[in-house]
Amino acid sequence: MYNSLLNKYNIAGPRYTSYPTVPYWDDASFSLKAWKASLKKSFNESHLKEGISLYIHLPFCESLCTFCGCNKRITKQHSVESPYINAVLKEWNLYLDLLEEKPFIKELHLGGGTPTFFSPDNLKTLINGILSTSKLAENYEFSFEGHPNNTTKEHLQALYDVGFRRVSYGVQDYNETVQKAIHRIQPFENVKRATEMAREIGYTSVGHDIIFGLPFQTLEHVKQTILNTKQLLPDRLAFYSYAHVPWIKGNGQRGFSDADLPSAELKRQQYELGKTLLAEVGYHEIGMDHFALQTDSLYKSMQHGNLHRNFMGYTASKTQAMIGLGVSSISDSWYGFSQNVKGIEEYYNLLKDDIIPVYRGHILNEEDLIIRKHILNLMCQFKTTWSSNLHYFNELPQVLIKLKEMENDGLLNISSNTIQVTKKGQPFVRNICMAFDLLLQRKQPDTQLFSMTV
C-alpha cells in the first residue's frame, strides 16, 4: 500500500521555502523601487518587536561538489576574500541608508559556497562590520555552514567570539564510493574532529546535513551513515532527499547519470530506515526533512508553535523581514521577495554605483499572502485553518476537492474549517501544499522545473 502511494505521489514539485515559488515570480511588474518600499514597510512594522534576519552568501569553494545546487565560484585564490567582504559591507550600508535606523538582528546565517573558505580574521571583519552598525535582539542566534575538511579551531573560535553558537556541517554520506561520485571526500574522523572542536569551544547547537538518494547510495550506506551519526549525536539534523536538477544547475550535477541514482522506492526506504534509527536515540522529526534532540532550539520552537520556514529552511524563530547579502542571495520582506545578481563582477559593478544589486523579485498581492500563510502552516505545523475571513480565498472549495483523494488515501483529514496532515501524510506534505499553489495550478510548466517530491 505504501509503495503504491509512493508511486502515485512521487512527482516533480516545489520544496516551498517560499510562496510564490521562484519560477512563478512576476518579474515583469517587479522593480527595485517596489522592493525597497515593501522592505521599509515591513521593517517599520516589525523590527522593534522581533528584529530582522540576515543571510550572507559566501560563494567561494576550492573544489566542486557535484551534488551541490548552490551558487558558487571555484577558486584556490584567497585574494578574492577581502574584496568580496568589502562589497558585502557596502551592500549592507546601502540597506542601512534605506532603513534609516539601526536594526535589531535576531538571526544571522553564513551560507555558501564554503564560508570557511574565508580566513578567521576575514570572517571576524565581516561580522564586526555588521555588528558595529546594528543592535542585537533578545535571544539572537548566529549560525554558519562549516566544511568538516577545512573548518579549523581558529574558525570556530573567531566566530564564537563574535556571537556564533550554532554550526552545521555538510556530511552527506560516509561511503567512499558515494563520496567519490559527488566529489566530496571527507572521512568520519574529519567530521568527528570538527564536531568535537565546536563543542569544546562552547557551541550549543551542532548540526549535520545528511542526504539520501545520492548516486550509488544503497540502504546499507544510509544505515552506516546514521550509525556513525549516532556516535556524535549532533543536536539537529537535516536529512533530506537529493535534488537532481542538472537542467538548472548545469554541468555540476552531470558527474553521473540518472541510472546511477536510487529508485523512488529505494529512496523512501532509505528515508524510513534513517528516520527509525534516529528515533531510537531520541531525535524528533521537525516539519519536513529535519530532526532535533529535545534540548535543541528547533525542537523547542516546534513545541511552542514558533517554527518558521524561509529560504534558509526551518528556523527556530520568525522575523518578518530577512535581508540577503552577497551574490544570488534572496531577501524576504513578507510582502515581497528579491534576488541579487548571480555574477560576482556584476555584483561589484552595481555596488560601485551605489545600487542595491537586485535583479529580479516578486511583490505579493492579497491572494499570494493568504496562500503563503496556508503553505507555511502546512510546512511548519502540518495543519492550516480558514476560520477567519482573513484566511479564506475564492478557490478554496476547488482546493478541497483536489485534496479529497489525498484524504481518501489517509494523508490528511478535512473538517469544516481545518486541514490536518496525518502521520502517514507527512512525507507527502509537499504534494498537499501543491493543491494550494494557485499559480502552479493556473500554469503548469512545459518543462520540469522542480525536483521530485519524494
C-alpha positions as CSV (number, residue, x, y, z in Angstrom):
1,M,0.0,0.0,0.0
2,Y,2.8,2.4,0.9
3,N,4.7,1.7,-2.3
4,S,1.6,2.4,-4.3
5,L,1.2,5.8,-2.6
6,L,4.9,6.4,-3.3
7,N,4.5,5.7,-7.0
8,K,1.3,7.8,-7.1
9,Y,2.6,11.0,-5.4
10,N,6.3,11.0,-6.4
11,I,6.0,13.8,-8.9
12,A,8.0,17.0,-9.6
13,G,7.2,19.7,-7.1
14,P,8.5,22.7,-5.1
15,R,10.2,22.5,-1.7
16,Y,8.2,25.6,-0.6
17,T,10.8,27.7,1.0
18,S,8.7,30.5,-0.4
19,Y,5.3,31.1,-2.0
20,P,5.1,32.1,-4.8
21,T,8.0,29.8,-5.8
22,V,10.8,31.4,-7.7
23,P,9.7,30.2,-11.2
24,Y,6.4,31.9,-10.7
25,W,7.7,35.3,-9.5
26,D,6.2,38.2,-11.5
27,D,9.5,39.7,-12.7
28,A,7.7,41.9,-15.3
29,S,5.9,44.1,-12.7
30,F,8.8,44.0,-10.2
31,S,11.0,46.9,-9.6
32,L,13.8,47.8,-7.2
33,K,11.7,50.8,-6.0
34,A,8.8,48.5,-5.1
35,W,11.1,46.1,-3.3
36,K,12.6,48.9,-1.2
37,A,9.1,50.1,-0.3
38,S,8.0,46.6,0.8
39,L,11.1,46.2,2.9
40,K,10.7,49.6,4.5
41,K,7.1,48.9,5.3
42,S,7.9,45.5,6.9
43,F,10.9,46.9,8.8
44,N,8.7,49.7,10.3
45,E,6.0,47.2,11.3
46,S,8.2,44.5,12.9
47,H,11.8,45.3,13.7
48,L,11.3,46.6,17.2
49,K,9.1,43.6,18.1
50,E,11.1,40.8,16.5
51,G,14.2,42.1,14.8
52,I,15.4,41.1,11.4
53,S,17.2,38.1,9.9
54,L,20.4,38.3,7.8
55,Y,21.6,35.7,5.3
56,I,25.1,36.3,3.9
57,H,26.1,34.2,0.9
58,L,29.9,33.5,0.7
59,P,30.2,31.8,-2.7
60,F,33.8,30.6,-2.9
61,C,34.9,26.9,-2.9
62,E,38.2,25.3,-3.6
63,S,36.6,22.3,-5.3
64,L,33.3,21.4,-6.9
65,C,30.9,19.0,-5.2
66,T,28.7,17.5,-7.9
67,F,25.6,17.1,-5.7
68,C,25.5,20.9,-4.9
69,G,22.9,23.2,-6.3
70,C,24.2,26.4,-4.7
71,N,25.6,29.4,-6.5
72,K,29.4,29.1,-6.2
73,R,32.7,30.2,-7.7
74,I,35.5,27.6,-7.7
75,T,38.9,29.0,-7.0
76,K,42.0,28.5,-4.9
77,Q,42.9,32.2,-4.9
78,H,42.2,33.5,-1.5
79,S,43.0,37.1,-2.6
80,V,39.2,37.2,-3.5
81,E,38.3,37.3,0.2
82,S,38.8,40.9,1.1
83,P,37.2,42.5,-2.0
84,Y,34.1,40.3,-1.5
85,I,33.8,41.2,2.2
86,N,34.1,44.9,1.4
87,A,31.4,44.6,-1.2
88,V,29.0,42.8,1.2
89,L,29.6,45.5,3.8
90,K,28.9,48.1,1.1
91,E,25.6,46.4,0.3
92,W,24.7,46.3,4.0
93,N,25.3,50.1,4.3
94,L,23.0,50.7,1.3
95,Y,20.3,48.9,3.2
96,L,21.1,50.8,6.4
97,D,20.6,54.1,4.4
98,L,17.2,52.8,3.3
99,L,16.1,51.7,6.8
100,E,17.3,54.9,8.4
101,E,17.9,53.4,11.8
102,K,20.0,50.6,13.4
103,P,18.2,47.3,13.0
104,F,18.0,44.7,15.8
105,I,19.5,41.4,14.4
106,K,17.6,38.3,15.5
107,E,19.2,35.8,13.2
108,L,22.4,35.8,11.1
109,H,23.4,32.9,8.9
110,L,26.5,32.4,6.8
111,G,26.0,30.1,3.8
112,G,27.7,29.3,0.6
113,G,29.7,28.1,-1.2
114,T,32.0,27.4,1.7
115,P,32.0,30.1,4.4
116,T,35.1,28.5,5.9
117,F,37.0,29.2,2.7
118,F,37.4,32.6,4.2
119,S,40.1,33.1,6.9
120,P,39.0,33.5,10.5
121,D,40.2,37.1,10.6
122,N,38.3,38.0,7.4
123,L,35.1,36.4,8.8
124,K,35.5,38.5,12.0
125,T,36.0,41.6,9.9
126,L,32.7,40.8,8.1
127,I,30.7,40.2,11.3
128,N,32.2,43.1,13.2
129,G,31.3,45.3,10.3
130,I,27.7,44.2,10.6
131,L,27.5,44.4,14.4
132,S,29.1,47.9,14.6
133,T,26.1,49.3,12.7
134,S,23.3,47.3,14.3
135,K,21.9,46.1,17.6
136,L,21.3,42.6,18.9
137,A,17.8,41.3,19.5
138,E,16.9,39.3,22.6
139,N,17.8,35.6,22.2
140,Y,19.6,36.2,18.9
141,E,21.1,33.2,17.0
142,F,24.1,33.3,14.8
143,S,24.9,30.2,12.7
144,F,27.2,29.1,9.9
145,E,27.7,26.3,7.5
146,G,31.1,24.6,8.0
147,H,33.0,22.2,5.8
148,P,34.4,19.4,8.0
149,N,37.6,19.3,6.0
150,N,38.6,22.9,6.4
151,T,36.8,24.2,9.5
152,T,39.6,24.9,11.9
153,K,39.6,25.6,15.6
154,E,40.6,29.1,14.7
155,H,37.5,29.5,12.5
156,L,35.3,28.2,15.3
157,Q,36.8,30.4,18.0
158,A,36.8,33.5,15.8
159,L,33.1,33.1,15.1
160,Y,32.3,32.1,18.7
161,D,33.9,35.4,19.8
162,V,31.5,37.5,17.7
163,G,28.4,35.6,18.9
164,F,28.0,32.4,16.9
165,R,26.7,29.4,18.9
166,R,25.4,27.2,16.1
167,V,27.3,25.4,13.3
168,S,26.0,22.9,10.7
169,Y,28.4,20.5,8.9
170,G,27.7,19.0,5.5
171,V,28.2,15.3,5.9
172,Q,26.0,13.9,3.0
173,D,27.2,10.2,3.3
174,Y,30.2,8.4,4.7
175,N,30.6,5.8,2.0
176,E,33.7,6.3,-0.1
177,T,32.0,5.3,-3.4
178,V,29.2,7.8,-2.9
179,Q,31.7,10.5,-1.8
180,K,33.8,9.9,-5.0
181,A,30.7,10.3,-7.2
182,I,29.7,13.6,-5.6
183,H,33.4,14.7,-5.3
184,R,33.2,15.3,-1.6
185,I,35.8,13.1,0.2
186,Q,35.6,13.6,3.9
187,P,36.3,10.7,6.4
188,F,34.3,10.2,9.6
189,E,37.4,11.3,11.6
190,N,37.2,14.8,10.0
191,V,33.5,15.2,10.9
192,K,34.2,13.9,14.4
193,R,37.1,16.3,14.9
194,A,35.1,19.3,13.7
195,T,32.0,18.4,15.8
196,E,34.1,17.9,19.0
197,M,36.1,21.1,18.5
198,A,32.8,23.1,18.3
199,R,31.5,21.6,21.5
200,E,34.8,22.1,23.3
201,I,34.7,25.8,22.4
202,G,31.1,26.2,23.6
203,Y,28.8,25.9,20.6
204,T,25.4,24.9,21.9
205,S,24.0,23.5,18.7
206,V,25.9,21.4,16.2
207,G,24.1,20.2,13.2
208,H,24.8,17.6,10.4
209,D,23.3,17.6,6.9
210,I,22.7,14.1,5.5
211,I,21.4,13.4,2.1
212,F,19.6,10.2,0.8
213,G,19.0,9.4,-2.9
214,L,22.7,10.1,-3.9
215,P,24.3,8.3,-6.8
216,F,25.3,4.7,-6.0
217,Q,23.9,5.1,-2.5
218,T,22.4,1.8,-1.0
219,L,20.3,1.1,2.0
220,E,23.4,-0.1,3.8
221,H,25.2,3.1,3.1
222,V,22.5,5.1,4.7
223,K,22.4,2.8,7.7
224,Q,26.1,3.1,8.2
225,T,26.0,6.9,7.9
226,I,23.2,7.1,10.5
227,L,25.1,4.7,12.8
228,N,28.2,7.0,12.5
229,T,26.0,10.0,13.2
230,K,24.6,8.4,16.4
231,Q,28.2,8.2,17.7
232,L,28.5,12.0,17.5
233,L,24.8,12.8,18.4
234,P,24.6,16.2,16.7
235,D,21.9,18.5,18.2
236,R,19.9,18.7,15.0
237,L,19.9,17.0,11.6
238,A,18.8,17.9,8.1
239,F,18.0,14.5,6.5
240,Y,16.7,15.2,3.0
241,S,16.4,13.9,-0.5
242,Y,19.0,14.8,-3.1
243,A,17.5,17.3,-5.6
244,H,18.7,16.2,-9.0
245,V,18.2,19.2,-11.2
246,P,21.0,19.2,-13.8
247,W,18.8,21.1,-16.3
248,I,19.0,24.1,-13.8
249,K,22.5,23.7,-12.3
250,G,24.4,22.8,-15.4
251,N,27.5,20.5,-15.5
252,G,27.9,20.5,-11.8
253,Q,25.2,17.8,-11.5
254,R,26.2,15.8,-14.5
255,G,29.1,13.9,-13.0
256,F,27.0,10.8,-13.0
257,S,24.0,9.5,-15.0
258,D,20.3,9.2,-13.9
259,A,20.8,5.5,-14.0
260,D,23.3,5.8,-11.0
261,L,20.6,7.3,-8.8
262,P,18.4,5.1,-6.4
263,S,14.8,4.5,-7.5
264,A,12.0,6.3,-5.8
265,E,11.1,3.2,-3.8
266,L,14.7,2.8,-2.6
267,K,14.9,6.5,-1.6
268,R,11.8,6.1,0.6
269,Q,13.2,3.0,2.2
270,Q,16.4,5.0,2.9
271,Y,14.4,7.7,4.5
272,E,12.2,5.4,6.6
273,L,15.3,3.5,7.8
274,G,17.1,6.7,8.7
275,K,14.0,8.1,10.5
276,T,13.6,4.8,12.5
277,L,17.3,4.8,13.5
278,L,17.2,8.4,14.5
279,A,14.1,8.0,16.6
280,E,15.8,5.2,18.6
281,V,18.3,7.7,20.0
282,G,15.8,10.5,20.8
283,Y,15.6,12.5,17.6
284,H,12.2,14.1,16.9
285,E,11.0,14.9,13.4
286,I,10.6,18.6,12.8
287,G,8.5,19.7,9.9
288,M,9.8,18.1,6.7
289,D,13.3,16.5,6.5
290,H,14.6,17.9,9.8
291,F,15.2,16.2,13.1
292,A,16.4,17.5,16.5
293,L,17.0,16.5,20.1
294,Q,14.7,17.8,22.8
295,T,17.4,20.2,24.0
296,D,17.8,22.0,20.7
297,S,16.1,25.3,19.9
298,L,14.5,23.8,16.7
299,Y,12.6,21.2,18.8
300,K,11.6,23.8,21.4
301,S,10.2,26.1,18.7
302,M,8.1,23.3,17.2
303,Q,6.7,22.6,20.7
304,H,5.9,26.3,21.2
305,G,4.4,26.8,17.8
306,N,7.1,29.2,16.7
307,L,8.7,27.1,14.0
308,H,9.3,29.1,10.8
309,R,10.4,28.3,7.3
310,N,12.1,30.6,4.8
311,F,14.9,30.5,2.2
312,M,17.3,29.3,4.9
313,G,15.0,26.3,5.6
314,Y,13.4,25.8,9.0
315,T,14.4,28.3,11.7
316,A,13.7,28.4,15.4
317,S,12.2,31.9,15.3
318,K,10.3,34.1,12.9
319,T,11.2,37.5,11.7
320,Q,9.0,39.3,9.2
321,A,12.0,40.8,7.3
322,M,15.0,38.9,6.1
323,I,17.8,40.6,4.2
324,G,20.1,38.6,1.9
325,L,23.6,39.9,1.3
326,G,26.0,38.7,-1.3
327,V,25.7,37.3,-4.8
328,S,22.4,35.3,-5.5
329,S,21.1,35.9,-2.0
330,I,17.3,36.1,-1.7
331,S,15.6,38.7,0.6
332,D,12.1,38.5,2.0
333,S,10.1,41.4,3.4
334,W,6.9,39.2,3.8
335,Y,5.3,41.5,1.3
336,G,7.9,40.9,-1.4
337,F,10.9,38.8,-2.5
338,S,14.1,40.0,-4.2
339,Q,17.2,38.2,-5.5
340,N,20.6,39.6,-6.0
341,V,22.5,39.2,-9.3
342,K,24.5,35.9,-9.5
343,G,27.7,37.1,-11.1
344,I,30.4,38.4,-8.8
345,E,31.6,41.0,-11.3
346,E,28.1,42.4,-11.9
347,Y,27.6,42.5,-8.2
348,Y,30.7,44.6,-7.7
349,N,29.8,47.0,-10.5
350,L,26.3,47.7,-9.2
351,L,27.6,48.4,-5.7
352,K,30.3,50.7,-7.2
353,D,27.4,52.8,-8.4
354,D,25.6,52.7,-5.0
355,I,22.8,50.4,-6.4
356,I,21.4,47.6,-4.3
357,P,22.3,44.6,-6.6
358,V,18.8,43.1,-7.0
359,Y,17.9,41.8,-10.5
360,R,14.5,40.1,-10.0
361,G,11.8,39.6,-7.5
362,H,8.1,39.5,-6.7
363,I,5.7,41.7,-4.8
364,L,2.9,39.7,-3.2
365,N,-0.7,40.5,-3.8
366,E,-3.5,39.8,-1.4
367,E,-4.1,36.3,-2.8
368,D,-0.4,35.5,-2.6
369,L,-0.3,36.5,1.1
370,I,-3.2,34.2,2.0
371,I,-1.9,31.2,0.1
372,R,1.6,31.8,1.5
373,K,0.2,31.6,5.1
374,H,-1.6,28.3,4.4
375,I,1.5,26.7,2.9
376,L,3.7,28.0,5.7
377,N,1.2,26.5,8.2
378,L,1.2,23.1,6.5
379,M,5.0,23.0,6.2
380,C,5.6,24.1,9.9
381,Q,2.6,22.8,11.8
382,F,1.1,20.1,9.4
383,K,-2.2,21.9,9.6
384,T,-4.0,25.0,8.5
385,T,-7.3,26.7,9.1
386,W,-9.6,29.2,7.5
387,S,-11.8,30.1,10.4
388,S,-11.1,33.7,9.8
389,N,-12.2,35.5,6.7
390,L,-8.6,36.7,6.5
391,H,-7.6,33.1,5.5
392,Y,-10.4,32.4,3.1
393,F,-9.9,32.7,-0.7
394,N,-12.3,32.2,-3.6
395,E,-10.7,29.0,-4.9
396,L,-10.7,27.2,-1.6
397,P,-13.6,24.9,-2.5
398,Q,-11.7,23.7,-5.6
399,V,-8.6,23.2,-3.5
400,L,-10.6,21.0,-1.1
401,I,-11.9,18.9,-4.0
402,K,-8.3,18.4,-5.1
403,L,-7.4,17.2,-1.6
404,K,-10.3,14.8,-1.3
405,E,-8.4,12.0,-3.0
406,M,-5.5,12.5,-0.6
407,E,-8.0,12.4,2.3
408,N,-9.3,9.1,0.9
409,D,-5.7,7.8,0.8
410,G,-5.3,8.7,4.5
411,L,-2.9,11.5,4.1
412,L,-5.0,14.2,5.7
413,N,-8.3,15.0,7.4
414,I,-10.6,17.8,6.3
415,S,-13.1,19.3,8.8
416,S,-15.4,22.3,8.3
417,N,-12.5,24.8,8.5
418,T,-9.3,22.9,9.1
419,I,-6.9,20.6,7.3
420,Q,-4.8,18.3,9.5
421,V,-2.0,16.3,7.9
422,T,-1.8,12.7,9.3
423,K,1.4,10.9,10.3
424,K,1.0,8.9,7.1
425,G,0.7,12.0,5.1
426,Q,3.7,13.9,6.5
427,P,6.1,12.6,3.9
428,F,3.7,13.9,1.2
429,V,3.3,17.4,2.6
430,R,4.8,19.0,-0.5
431,N,2.1,17.3,-2.6
432,I,-0.6,18.7,-0.2
433,C,0.9,22.2,-0.5
434,M,0.8,21.9,-4.3
435,A,-3.0,21.8,-4.1
436,F,-2.9,25.3,-2.6
437,D,-0.4,26.6,-5.2
438,L,-2.8,28.5,-7.4
439,L,-0.1,29.8,-9.6
440,L,1.1,26.3,-10.3
441,Q,-2.5,25.2,-11.0
442,R,-3.1,28.0,-13.4
443,K,0.1,27.5,-15.4
444,Q,1.6,24.0,-15.4
445,P,5.2,24.2,-16.6
446,D,6.0,22.9,-20.0
447,T,9.4,21.5,-18.8
448,Q,10.5,20.1,-15.4
449,L,11.2,22.9,-13.0
450,F,11.4,21.1,-9.7
451,S,13.0,18.0,-8.1
452,M,10.8,15.0,-7.3
453,T,8.6,15.3,-4.1
454,V,9.7,12.0,-2.6
